[in-house]
Amino acid sequence: MSTYDKNLFYLKEAIFAKLNNDSALQALLGGSGKIHHRDIPQEPSYPCIVYEIISDNDTPYNELQEAGKITKTFFRIIIFVDDSTSEKSDNIESRIKTLLNGQSLLDTTKIICYSCYREMLLQPFRDPDLQVWVTPTRYRVTWATK
């Protein structure tokens, strides 16, 4: 009887690779080095993206087989844009949705993605302290380690 060997790093790695390896998204962001895990840098270069895992739940895929487990994870992507309108932010969000929203778009050599869907998009809002547009989204992904 084997045990389910899950590592959230594999999912973080898949999210980063999917976003970072897309030339259209890189063009919208104005170059590389604009995608960050969990925290915005002390002196960020806008526009930029922050992604993070917000919850994770192991679920039996087949309750009769201990090794057959999947994981349901929620992750957040926040877009920061220093522009006078939210148009750039909307374009970046649209590209991210194209990259992530749909079954198995996060498959890698380490994980299999059964589904990944944008679950919630909040309207962009203007942060009065940072003077940037902030667009938060939440995705739900069902996946397993290969």
C-alpha angles and dihedrals in degrees: 000000000000126000126231108260106203127172119184089204088074091059093045088050091051093050092048093046093049092052099036097047095055113101094198091055091045089054092051089050093047097243143328130315093053099108115086136181117234101329137053110234121259090253105022126196108226137258097043142149131227121196130185142164110250102179140001132193129182113219130187110248090192113015091204093058116060094199095054103087135143131193128228111204134177119208132181130220119194121191120206119196128173100208134119092245135034093242095104090047091050091050092049092048091050091053092048090051090051090052099045110023111093142050120307097353090133097054114138136163088273104041139035115215115210094182141347120187136170102244101181139012118189119204113264112260132195112245105219094204099047094032091223138116112254120201116184122194133175127210131195116211130184111200147144138205113259 
